[in-house]
Amino acid sequence: MNLSLYQDKDTWIHRLDPRTKITGVVLIFAMCLCFNHPVYVGFITLGVFLLLFFARSLKSLWVLRYILILLFLFSMVIWPFFVKGKDVLFCIKGFCFYKESVLYALAMGLRLSTFVMAGMILIATTKNEDITNGLIMMGLPYPIAFAISTALRLVPTFAGAGATIIQ
């Protein structure tokens, strides 16, 4: 089993400097954190999905499909218990589901999925050594850059272990 999610392709995203990709991923994370409505987060998610398409890295996204589905489903199940609203959709045994809580849960599910997809853009289009060098060139101390790149190496390992468990 191939334990690397990096795909060596000749796309404009692959040719970008690692610092640009790192900054782009951080900006995508920040944009996702700015909005709590599913329409706005949905547009960001669509943009990230298009970036993955243009990078020809949808295969890497397919590897993490179960993680994305679980993140989204858990958000949809958990958030309505914690967020209240004004407009009641329906009640079951004394617990009411509100329109605002369902919209918030949808936004949070999209947000978490977008975080994973944005990280996938970085991992699938940038060699791990280039990520380390980019972080160092951005002024991060070498031990921290090395720790981050080491942690990123574990992503394919966990994905491979998850695939093995599912099989």
MODELLER restraints for C-alpha pairs under 7 A, 6 or more apart:
rsr = mdl.restraints
at = mdl.atoms
rsr.add(forms.Gaussian(group=physical.xy_distance, feature=features.Distance(at['CA:3:A'], at['CA:156:A']), mean=5.07, stdev=0.5))
rsr.add(forms.Gaussian(group=physical.xy_distance, feature=features.Distance(at['CA:3:A'], at['CA:157:A']), mean=5.81, stdev=0.5))
rsr.add(forms.Gaussian(group=physical.xy_distance, feature=features.Distance(at['CA:3:A'], at['CA:160:A']), mean=6.51, stdev=0.5))
rsr.add(forms.Gaussian(group=physical.xy_distance, feature=features.Distance(at['CA:4:A'], at['CA:156:A']), mean=5.60, stdev=0.5))
rsr.add(forms.Gaussian(group=physical.xy_distance, feature=features.Distance(at['CA:5:A'], at['CA:60:A']), mean=5.91, stdev=0.5))
rsr.add(forms.Gaussian(group=physical.xy_distance, feature=features.Distance(at['CA:5:A'], at['CA:123:A']), mean=6.51, stdev=0.5))
rsr.add(forms.Gaussian(group=physical.xy_distance, feature=features.Distance(at['CA:5:A'], at['CA:124:A']), mean=5.33, stdev=0.5))
rsr.add(forms.Gaussian(group=physical.xy_distance, feature=features.Distance(at['CA:5:A'], at['CA:156:A']), mean=6.10, stdev=0.5))
rsr.add(forms.Gaussian(group=physical.xy_distance, feature=features.Distance(at['CA:6:A'], at['CA:123:A']), mean=5.93, stdev=0.5))
rsr.add(forms.Gaussian(group=physical.xy_distance, feature=features.Distance(at['CA:6:A'], at['CA:124:A']), mean=4.04, stdev=0.5))
rsr.add(forms.Gaussian(group=physical.xy_distance, feature=features.Distance(at['CA:6:A'], at['CA:125:A']), mean=5.88, stdev=0.5))
rsr.add(forms.Gaussian(group=physical.xy_distance, feature=features.Distance(at['CA:6:A'], at['CA:126:A']), mean=6.56, stdev=0.5))
rsr.add(forms.Gaussian(group=physical.xy_distance, feature=features.Distance(at['CA:6:A'], at['CA:127:A']), mean=6.40, stdev=0.5))
rsr.add(forms.Gaussian(group=physical.xy_distance, feature=features.Distance(at['CA:7:A'], at['CA:124:A']), mean=5.58, stdev=0.5))
rsr.add(forms.Gaussian(group=physical.xy_distance, feature=features.Distance(at['CA:7:A'], at['CA:125:A']), mean=6.28, stdev=0.5))
rsr.add(forms.Gaussian(group=physical.xy_distance, feature=features.Distance(at['CA:11:A'], at['CA:55:A']), mean=5.80, stdev=0.5))
rsr.add(forms.Gaussian(group=physical.xy_distance, feature=features.Distance(at['CA:13:A'], at['CA:55:A']), mean=5.73, stdev=0.5))
rsr.add(forms.Gaussian(group=physical.xy_distance, feature=features.Distance(at['CA:13:A'], at['CA:125:A']), mean=6.90, stdev=0.5))
rsr.add(forms.Gaussian(group=physical.xy_distance, feature=features.Distance(at['CA:14:A'], at['CA:55:A']), mean=6.87, stdev=0.5))
rsr.add(forms.Gaussian(group=physical.xy_distance, feature=features.Distance(at['CA:14:A'], at['CA:125:A']), mean=4.99, stdev=0.5))
rsr.add(forms.Gaussian(group=physical.xy_distance, feature=features.Distance(at['CA:14:A'], at['CA:126:A']), mean=6.60, stdev=0.5))
rsr.add(forms.Gaussian(group=physical.xy_distance, feature=features.Distance(at['CA:18:A'], at['CA:126:A']), mean=6.71, stdev=0.5))
rsr.add(forms.Gaussian(group=physical.xy_distance, feature=features.Distance(at['CA:18:A'], at['CA:130:A']), mean=6.21, stdev=0.5))
rsr.add(forms.Gaussian(group=physical.xy_distance, feature=features.Distance(at['CA:18:A'], at['CA:131:A']), mean=5.89, stdev=0.5))
rsr.add(forms.Gaussian(group=physical.xy_distance, feature=features.Distance(at['CA:18:A'], at['CA:134:A']), mean=5.28, stdev=0.5))
rsr.add(forms.Gaussian(group=physical.xy_distance, feature=features.Distance(at['CA:19:A'], at['CA:134:A']), mean=5.02, stdev=0.5))
rsr.add(forms.Gaussian(group=physical.xy_distance, feature=features.Distance(at['CA:19:A'], at['CA:135:A']), mean=6.99, stdev=0.5))
rsr.add(forms.Gaussian(group=physical.xy_distance, feature=features.Distance(at['CA:19:A'], at['CA:138:A']), mean=6.95, stdev=0.5))
rsr.add(forms.Gaussian(group=physical.xy_distance, feature=features.Distance(at['CA:21:A'], at['CA:122:A']), mean=6.27, stdev=0.5))
rsr.add(forms.Gaussian(group=physical.xy_distance, feature=features.Distance(at['CA:22:A'], at['CA:122:A']), mean=6.91, stdev=0.5))
rsr.add(forms.Gaussian(group=physical.xy_distance, feature=features.Distance(at['CA:25:A'], at['CA:118:A']), mean=5.82, stdev=0.5))
rsr.add(forms.Gaussian(group=physical.xy_distance, feature=features.Distance(at['CA:25:A'], at['CA:119:A']), mean=6.68, stdev=0.5))
rsr.add(forms.Gaussian(group=physical.xy_distance, feature=features.Distance(at['CA:29:A'], at['CA:115:A']), mean=6.28, stdev=0.5))
rsr.add(forms.Gaussian(group=physical.xy_distance, feature=features.Distance(at['CA:32:A'], at['CA:41:A']), mean=6.05, stdev=0.5))
rsr.add(forms.Gaussian(group=physical.xy_distance, feature=features.Distance(at['CA:32:A'], at['CA:111:A']), mean=5.95, stdev=0.5))
rsr.add(forms.Gaussian(group=physical.xy_distance, feature=features.Distance(at['CA:35:A'], at['CA:41:A']), mean=6.36, stdev=0.5))
rsr.add(forms.Gaussian(group=physical.xy_distance, feature=features.Distance(at['CA:36:A'], at['CA:104:A']), mean=6.25, stdev=0.5))
rsr.add(forms.Gaussian(group=physical.xy_distance, feature=features.Distance(at['CA:36:A'], at['CA:107:A']), mean=5.83, stdev=0.5))
rsr.add(forms.Gaussian(group=physical.xy_distance, feature=features.Distance(at['CA:37:A'], at['CA:103:A']), mean=6.68, stdev=0.5))
rsr.add(forms.Gaussian(group=physical.xy_distance, feature=features.Distance(at['CA:37:A'], at['CA:104:A']), mean=6.41, stdev=0.5))
rsr.add(forms.Gaussian(group=physical.xy_distance, feature=features.Distance(at['CA:37:A'], at['CA:107:A']), mean=5.55, stdev=0.5))
rsr.add(forms.Gaussian(group=physical.xy_distance, feature=features.Distance(at['CA:38:A'], at['CA:103:A']), mean=6.29, stdev=0.5))
rsr.add(forms.Gaussian(group=physical.xy_distance, feature=features.Distance(at['CA:38:A'], at['CA:106:A']), mean=5.89, stdev=0.5))
rsr.add(forms.Gaussian(group=physical.xy_distance, feature=features.Distance(at['CA:38:A'], at['CA:107:A']), mean=4.05, stdev=0.5))
rsr.add(forms.Gaussian(group=physical.xy_distance, feature=features.Distance(at['CA:41:A'], at['CA:107:A']), mean=6.18, stdev=0.5))
rsr.add(forms.Gaussian(group=physical.xy_distance, feature=features.Distance(at['CA:41:A'], at['CA:110:A']), mean=6.48, stdev=0.5))
rsr.add(forms.Gaussian(group=physical.xy_distance, feature=features.Distance(at['CA:41:A'], at['CA:111:A']), mean=6.36, stdev=0.5))
rsr.add(forms.Gaussian(group=physical.xy_distance, feature=features.Distance(at['CA:42:A'], at['CA:110:A']), mean=6.56, stdev=0.5))
rsr.add(forms.Gaussian(group=physical.xy_distance, feature=features.Distance(at['CA:45:A'], at['CA:110:A']), mean=6.84, stdev=0.5))
rsr.add(forms.Gaussian(group=physical.xy_distance, feature=features.Distance(at['CA:45:A'], at['CA:114:A']), mean=5.33, stdev=0.5))
rsr.add(forms.Gaussian(group=physical.xy_distance, feature=features.Distance(at['CA:48:A'], at['CA:114:A']), mean=6.98, stdev=0.5))
rsr.add(forms.Gaussian(group=physical.xy_distance, feature=features.Distance(at['CA:48:A'], at['CA:117:A']), mean=6.78, stdev=0.5))
rsr.add(forms.Gaussian(group=physical.xy_distance, feature=features.Distance(at['CA:48:A'], at['CA:118:A']), mean=6.23, stdev=0.5))
rsr.add(forms.Gaussian(group=physical.xy_distance, feature=features.Distance(at['CA:52:A'], at['CA:58:A']), mean=5.88, stdev=0.5))
rsr.add(forms.Gaussian(group=physical.xy_distance, feature=features.Distance(at['CA:52:A'], at['CA:121:A']), mean=6.05, stdev=0.5))
rsr.add(forms.Gaussian(group=physical.xy_distance, feature=features.Distance(at['CA:57:A'], at['CA:124:A']), mean=6.38, stdev=0.5))
rsr.add(forms.Gaussian(group=physical.xy_distance, feature=features.Distance(at['CA:60:A'], at['CA:124:A']), mean=6.68, stdev=0.5))
rsr.add(forms.Gaussian(group=physical.xy_distance, feature=features.Distance(at['CA:61:A'], at['CA:120:A']), mean=6.88, stdev=0.5))
rsr.add(forms.Gaussian(group=physical.xy_distance, feature=features.Distance(at['CA:63:A'], at['CA:159:A']), mean=6.99, stdev=0.5))
rsr.add(forms.Gaussian(group=physical.xy_distance, feature=features.Distance(at['CA:64:A'], at['CA:159:A']), mean=6.70, stdev=0.5))
rsr.add(forms.Gaussian(group=physical.xy_distance, feature=features.Distance(at['CA:68:A'], at['CA:113:A']), mean=5.52, stdev=0.5))
rsr.add(forms.Gaussian(group=physical.xy_distance, feature=features.Distance(at['CA:71:A'], at['CA:109:A']), mean=6.37, stdev=0.5))
rsr.add(forms.Gaussian(group=physical.xy_distance, feature=features.Distance(at['CA:71:A'], at['CA:112:A']), mean=6.69, stdev=0.5))
rsr.add(forms.Gaussian(group=physical.xy_distance, feature=features.Distance(at['CA:71:A'], at['CA:113:A']), mean=6.75, stdev=0.5))
rsr.add(forms.Gaussian(group=physical.xy_distance, feature=features.Distance(at['CA:72:A'], at['CA:109:A']), mean=4.20, stdev=0.5))
rsr.add(forms.Gaussian(group=physical.xy_distance, feature=features.Distance(at['CA:72:A'], at['CA:110:A']), mean=6.66, stdev=0.5))
rsr.add(forms.Gaussian(group=physical.xy_distance, feature=features.Distance(at['CA:72:A'], at['CA:113:A']), mean=6.68, stdev=0.5))
rsr.add(forms.Gaussian(group=physical.xy_distance, feature=features.Distance(at['CA:75:A'], at['CA:105:A']), mean=5.59, stdev=0.5))
rsr.add(forms.Gaussian(group=physical.xy_distance, feature=features.Distance(at['CA:75:A'], at['CA:108:A']), mean=6.29, stdev=0.5))
rsr.add(forms.Gaussian(group=physical.xy_distance, feature=features.Distance(at['CA:75:A'], at['CA:109:A']), mean=5.05, stdev=0.5))
rsr.add(forms.Gaussian(group=physical.xy_distance, feature=features.Distance(at['CA:76:A'], at['CA:105:A']), mean=4.94, stdev=0.5))
rsr.add(forms.Gaussian(group=physical.xy_distance, feature=features.Distance(at['CA:76:A'], at['CA:106:A']), mean=6.05, stdev=0.5))
rsr.add(forms.Gaussian(group=physical.xy_distance, feature=features.Distance(at['CA:76:A'], at['CA:109:A']), mean=6.54, stdev=0.5))
rsr.add(forms.Gaussian(group=physical.xy_distance, feature=features.Distance(at['CA:79:A'], at['CA:101:A']), mean=6.74, stdev=0.5))
rsr.add(forms.Gaussian(group=physical.xy_distance, feature=features.Distance(at['CA:79:A'], at['CA:105:A']), mean=5.08, stdev=0.5))
rsr.add(forms.Gaussian(group=physical.xy_distance, feature=features.Distance(at['CA:80:A'], at['CA:97:A']), mean=6.51, stdev=0.5))
rsr.add(forms.Gaussian(group=physical.xy_distance, feature=features.Distance(at['CA:80:A'], at['CA:101:A']), mean=4.81, stdev=0.5))
rsr.add(forms.Gaussian(group=physical.xy_distance, feature=features.Distance(at['CA:80:A'], at['CA:102:A']), mean=5.84, stdev=0.5))
rsr.add(forms.Gaussian(group=physical.xy_distance, feature=features.Distance(at['CA:80:A'], at['CA:105:A']), mean=6.35, stdev=0.5))
rsr.add(forms.Gaussian(group=physical.xy_distance, feature=features.Distance(at['CA:83:A'], at['CA:101:A']), mean=5.05, stdev=0.5))
rsr.add(forms.Gaussian(group=physical.xy_distance, feature=features.Distance(at['CA:84:A'], at['CA:98:A']), mean=6.33, stdev=0.5))
rsr.add(forms.Gaussian(group=physical.xy_distance, feature=features.Distance(at['CA:84:A'], at['CA:100:A']), mean=6.95, stdev=0.5))
rsr.add(forms.Gaussian(group=physical.xy_distance, feature=features.Distance(at['CA:84:A'], at['CA:101:A']), mean=5.79, stdev=0.5))
rsr.add(forms.Gaussian(group=physical.xy_distance, feature=features.Distance(at['CA:85:A'], at['CA:98:A']), mean=5.43, stdev=0.5))
rsr.add(forms.Gaussian(group=physical.xy_distance, feature=features.Distance(at['CA:85:A'], at['CA:99:A']), mean=6.83, stdev=0.5))
rsr.add(forms.Gaussian(group=physical.xy_distance, feature=features.Distance(at['CA:85:A'], at['CA:100:A']), mean=5.21, stdev=0.5))
rsr.add(forms.Gaussian(group=physical.xy_distance, feature=features.Distance(at['CA:85:A'], at['CA:101:A']), mean=6.32, stdev=0.5))
rsr.add(forms.Gaussian(group=physical.xy_distance, feature=features.Distance(at['CA:86:A'], at['CA:98:A']), mean=6.77, stdev=0.5))
rsr.add(forms.Gaussian(group=physical.xy_distance, feature=features.Distance(at['CA:87:A'], at['CA:98:A']), mean=5.45, stdev=0.5))
rsr.add(forms.Gaussian(group=physical.xy_distance, feature=features.Distance(at['CA:87:A'], at['CA:99:A']), mean=5.54, stdev=0.5))
rsr.add(forms.Gaussian(group=physical.xy_distance, feature=features.Distance(at['CA:88:A'], at['CA:96:A']), mean=6.50, stdev=0.5))
rsr.add(forms.Gaussian(group=physical.xy_distance, feature=features.Distance(at['CA:88:A'], at['CA:97:A']), mean=5.92, stdev=0.5))
rsr.add(forms.Gaussian(group=physical.xy_distance, feature=features.Distance(at['CA:88:A'], at['CA:98:A']), mean=4.39, stdev=0.5))
rsr.add(forms.Gaussian(group=physical.xy_distance, feature=features.Distance(at['CA:88:A'], at['CA:99:A']), mean=6.19, stdev=0.5))
rsr.add(forms.Gaussian(group=physical.xy_distance, feature=features.Distance(at['CA:89:A'], at['CA:97:A']), mean=5.58, stdev=0.5))
rsr.add(forms.Gaussian(group=physical.xy_distance, feature=features.Distance(at['CA:89:A'], at['CA:98:A']), mean=5.25, stdev=0.5))
rsr.add(forms.Gaussian(group=physical.xy_distance, feature=features.Distance(at['CA:89:A'], at['CA:99:A']), mean=5.80, stdev=0.5))
rsr.add(forms.Gaussian(group=physical.xy_distance, feature=features.Distance(at['CA:90:A'], at['CA:96:A']), mean=5.79, stdev=0.5))
rsr.add(forms.Gaussian(group=physical.xy_distance, feature=features.Distance(at['CA:90:A'], at['CA:97:A']), mean=5.54, stdev=0.5))
rsr.add(forms.Gaussian(group=physical.xy_distance, feature=features.Distance(at['CA:91:A'], at['CA:97:A']), mean=6.03, stdev=0.5))
rsr.add(forms.Gaussian(group=physical.xy_distance, feature=features.Distance(at['CA:128:A'], at['CA:149:A']), mean=6.21, stdev=0.5))
rsr.add(forms.Gaussian(group=physical.xy_distance, feature=features.Distance(at['CA:131:A'], at['CA:149:A']), mean=6.78, stdev=0.5))
rsr.add(forms.Gaussian(group=physical.xy_distance, feature=features.Distance(at['CA:132:A'], at['CA:145:A']), mean=5.46, stdev=0.5))
rsr.add(forms.Gaussian(group=physical.xy_distance, feature=features.Distance(at['CA:132:A'], at['CA:146:A']), mean=6.21, stdev=0.5))
rsr.add(forms.Gaussian(group=physical.xy_distance, feature=features.Distance(at['CA:132:A'], at['CA:149:A']), mean=5.80, stdev=0.5))
rsr.add(forms.Gaussian(group=physical.xy_distance, feature=features.Distance(at['CA:135:A'], at['CA:145:A']), mean=5.70, stdev=0.5))
rsr.add(forms.Gaussian(group=physical.xy_distance, feature=features.Distance(at['CA:136:A'], at['CA:142:A']), mean=6.05, stdev=0.5))
rsr.add(forms.Gaussian(group=physical.xy_distance, feature=features.Distance(at['CA:136:A'], at['CA:145:A']), mean=6.26, stdev=0.5))
